[in-house]
Amino acid sequence: MSTSLDQDANQPTIYQIRVAGHLNPQWTDRFGGMSITLLAEGDTLLTGPVLDQAALYGLLKQMRNLGLPLLSINRIEQS
């Protein structure tokens, strides 16, 4: 069965995850190589490919375990 949410199995989905506070940019390895952007508002934006839902849940679990306040998660549409 195919739905409009299906994606190419060979391409990971790009996500932007926003957390409260500034993270050390050296933590990029801790978050699967996602880029870390420190925002002027005092938040951090993590951006990068996530292989599948299990990997996304793993990232979110790690953020929870670190006590990072999650502000938003956005899937970036690829053209």
C-alpha positions as a Markdown table, in Angstrom:
| # | Residue | x | y | z |
|---|---|---|---|---|
| 1 | Met | 0.0 | 0.0 | 0.0 |
| 2 | Ser | 1.3 | 3.4 | -0.9 |
| 3 | Thr | 0.5 | 6.7 | 0.8 |
| 4 | Ser | 1.5 | 10.3 | 0.2 |
| 5 | Leu | 3.8 | 10.0 | 3.3 |
| 6 | Asp | 5.9 | 7.3 | 1.7 |
| 7 | Gln | 9.5 | 8.3 | 0.8 |
| 8 | Asp | 12.2 | 6.8 | -1.3 |
| 9 | Ala | 13.7 | 4.1 | 0.9 |
| 10 | Asn | 17.2 | 5.0 | -0.2 |
| 11 | Gln | 16.9 | 8.6 | 1.0 |
| 12 | Pro | 16.8 | 9.5 | 4.7 |
| 13 | Thr | 14.4 | 12.2 | 5.7 |
| 14 | Ile | 15.8 | 15.6 | 6.7 |
| 15 | Tyr | 14.6 | 16.9 | 10.1 |
| 16 | Gln | 15.0 | 20.1 | 12.0 |
| 17 | Ile | 14.8 | 19.7 | 15.8 |
| 18 | Arg | 14.7 | 22.8 | 18.0 |
| 19 | Val | 15.7 | 22.6 | 21.7 |
| 20 | Ala | 15.8 | 25.3 | 24.4 |
| 21 | Gly | 19.2 | 26.5 | 25.3 |
| 22 | His | 22.6 | 26.5 | 23.4 |
| 23 | Leu | 24.3 | 23.2 | 22.9 |
| 24 | Asn | 28.0 | 22.9 | 22.5 |
| 25 | Pro | 28.7 | 22.4 | 18.8 |
| 26 | Gln | 31.1 | 19.6 | 19.7 |
| 27 | Trp | 28.0 | 17.5 | 20.5 |
| 28 | Thr | 27.3 | 16.9 | 16.8 |
| 29 | Asp | 28.6 | 13.3 | 17.1 |
| 30 | Arg | 26.2 | 12.7 | 19.9 |
| 31 | Phe | 23.3 | 13.5 | 17.6 |
| 32 | Gly | 24.2 | 11.4 | 14.6 |
| 33 | Gly | 26.2 | 14.1 | 12.8 |
| 34 | Met | 23.4 | 16.6 | 12.7 |
| 35 | Ser | 24.5 | 20.1 | 12.2 |
| 36 | Ile | 24.1 | 22.3 | 15.3 |
| 37 | Thr | 23.1 | 25.9 | 14.8 |
| 38 | Leu | 22.9 | 28.3 | 17.8 |
| 39 | Leu | 20.0 | 30.7 | 17.4 |
| 40 | Ala | 20.0 | 34.3 | 18.6 |
| 41 | Glu | 16.9 | 33.6 | 20.7 |
| 42 | Gly | 19.0 | 31.3 | 22.8 |
| 43 | Asp | 17.8 | 28.0 | 21.3 |
| 44 | Thr | 19.6 | 25.4 | 19.3 |
| 45 | Leu | 18.5 | 24.0 | 15.9 |
| 46 | Leu | 19.7 | 20.5 | 14.9 |
| 47 | Thr | 19.4 | 19.7 | 11.2 |
| 48 | Gly | 20.2 | 16.6 | 9.3 |
| 49 | Pro | 19.2 | 13.3 | 7.8 |
| 50 | Val | 17.4 | 10.7 | 9.9 |
| 51 | Leu | 17.4 | 7.2 | 8.4 |
| 52 | Asp | 14.0 | 6.1 | 9.7 |
| 53 | Gln | 11.5 | 6.4 | 12.5 |
| 54 | Ala | 13.5 | 4.2 | 14.9 |
| 55 | Ala | 16.5 | 6.5 | 14.4 |
| 56 | Leu | 14.3 | 9.6 | 15.1 |
| 57 | Tyr | 12.9 | 8.0 | 18.3 |
| 58 | Gly | 16.5 | 7.2 | 19.3 |
| 59 | Leu | 17.5 | 10.9 | 18.9 |
| 60 | Leu | 14.5 | 12.0 | 20.9 |
| 61 | Lys | 15.2 | 9.5 | 23.6 |
| 62 | Gln | 18.8 | 10.8 | 23.9 |
| 63 | Met | 17.5 | 14.4 | 24.1 |
| 64 | Arg | 15.1 | 13.3 | 26.9 |
| 65 | Asn | 17.9 | 11.5 | 28.8 |
| 66 | Leu | 20.0 | 14.7 | 28.6 |
| 67 | Gly | 17.1 | 16.8 | 29.9 |
| 68 | Leu | 17.0 | 19.0 | 26.8 |
| 69 | Pro | 13.6 | 20.8 | 26.5 |
| 70 | Leu | 12.2 | 19.9 | 23.1 |
| 71 | Leu | 10.6 | 22.9 | 21.3 |
| 72 | Ser | 9.7 | 21.5 | 17.9 |
| 73 | Ile | 10.4 | 18.9 | 15.2 |
| 74 | Asn | 9.9 | 19.6 | 11.5 |
| 75 | Arg | 10.4 | 17.3 | 8.6 |
| 76 | Ile | 12.0 | 19.1 | 5.7 |
| 77 | Glu | 10.4 | 18.4 | 2.3 |
| 78 | Gln | 13.0 | 17.4 | -0.3 |
| 79 | Ser | 12.5 | 18.4 | -3.9 |
